[in-house]
C-alpha cells in the first residue's frame, strides 16, 4: 500500500478504503432508512393531530407544540442514533484483527495511528451523514412544508451536537476494539458507559457529571432544539470532545505496542 507521507502515512488510502466499505454496507442503508422513517413520524403525527391552518395552507402551531416536535426529533436521533452507531462500529477493529487483515495492513508503509484514525474518521463521517444529516434534512423539509415557524438556527445547533455525539461514539467504540478482542464485551461496555450515567445524578455527590458526561449529549441537543440552552450546552460537548481525544490517544498508544 503506498504511503501518503507526512505525519499520517497511508491515512488517505485507508480512509478511502473504510468509506468504500461503509457505503457498501447494507446495515448502514437499513439504519438510514429506519432513522429517516422514524423522524418523519414526528411531523406526520403533528399534522394529523393539529388542524389550525394559516393563510398559506400550513399548520400554525403554538410554541409548546413546536417544541414538542423539535424535542421529539432530537431525542429520536440522539438515542436511536447512539444504538445504531455502536452497532455499526462495534466490530470495526475486531473483525479485521480476527481475519488477519489488520496485521497485513500494518506491514505496509502506513502507521498504526493512520489505521485507527481512518476507521474512526470514516465511521464518524458516515454516521453523521446517514444518521443525523440526511434524516434531519428530510425531517426539516417536511416539517417546514407542513408547519409555520420551524426555527432553522436551533435545529442547526442541535444537529451539530448530535453529530458530535456520533463522532464521540465512533471514536470511543473504535478505541474499545484495541484492548478488547471480542464484539460482545465491546458492545456491553459501550452501551453501559452510554446509558448507565442516567442513574448517576441520583447520587448527590456526582451531580456535577451533568456538566461533563457525553451520555448527556442527546439531552443537550434537545435543549438546543427547543431553545432552552444553558451552560451545560457548551460544557458537555467540550468535555465529550476532550474525553474522546484522550480515550482514542490511549488506544493508539496501546495499539502501537500490541502484536497483531
Rosetta blueprint (number, residue, H / E / L):
1 X L
2 X L
3 X L
4 X L
5 X L
6 X L
7 X L
8 X L
9 X L
10 X L
11 X H
12 X H
13 X H
14 X H
15 X H
16 X H
17 X H
18 X H
19 X H
20 X H
21 X H
22 X H
23 X H
24 X L
25 X L
26 X H
27 X H
28 X H
29 X H
30 X H
31 X H
32 X H
33 X H
34 X H
35 X H
36 X H
37 X H
38 X H
39 X H
40 X H
41 X H
42 X H
43 X H
44 X H
45 X H
46 X H
47 X H
48 X H
49 X H
50 X L
51 X L
52 X L
53 X E
54 X L
55 X L
56 X L
57 X L
58 X L
59 X E
60 X L
61 X L
62 X L
63 X H
64 X H
65 X H
66 X H
67 X H
68 X H
69 X H
70 X H
71 X H
72 X H
73 X H
74 X H
75 X H
76 X H
77 X H
78 X H
79 X H
80 X H
81 X H
82 X H
83 X H
84 X H
85 X H
86 X H
87 X H
88 X H
89 X H
90 X L
91 X L
92 X L
93 X L
94 X H
95 X H
96 X H
97 X H
98 X H
99 X L
100 X L
101 X H
102 X H
103 X H
104 X H
105 X H
106 X L
107 X L
108 X L
109 X L
110 X L
111 X L
112 X H
113 X H
114 X H
115 X H
116 X H
117 X H
118 X H
119 X H
120 X H
121 X H
122 X H
123 X H
124 X H
125 X H
126 X H
127 X H
128 X H
129 X H
130 X H
131 X H
132 X H
133 X H
134 X H
135 X H
136 X H
137 X H
138 X H
139 X H
140 X H
141 X H
142 X H
143 X H
144 X H
145 X H
146 X H
147 X E
148 X L
149 X L
150 X L
151 X L
152 X H
153 X H
154 X H
155 X H
156 X H
157 X H
158 X H
159 X H
160 X H
161 X H
162 X H
163 X H
164 X H
165 X H
166 X H
167 X H
168 X H
169 X H
170 X H
171 X H
172 X H
173 X H
174 X H
175 X H
176 X H
177 X H
178 X H
179 X H
180 X L
181 X L
182 X L
183 X H
184 X H
185 X H
186 X H
187 X H
188 X H
189 X H
190 X H
191 X H
192 X H
193 X H
194 X H
195 X H
196 X H
197 X H
198 X H
199 X H
200 X H
201 X H
202 X H
203 X L
204 X H
205 X H
206 X H
207 X H
208 X H
209 X H
210 X H
211 X H
212 X L
213 X L
214 X H
215 X H
216 X H
217 X H
218 X H
219 X H
220 X H
221 X H
222 X H
223 X H
224 X H
225 X H
226 X L
227 X L
228 X L
229 X L
230 X L
231 X L
232 X H
233 X H
234 X H
235 X H
236 X H
237 X H
238 X H
239 X H
240 X H
241 X H
242 X H
243 X H
244 X H
245 X H
246 X H
247 X H
248 X H
249 X H
250 X H
251 X H
252 X H
253 X H
254 X H
255 X H
256 X H
257 X H
258 X L
259 X L
260 X L
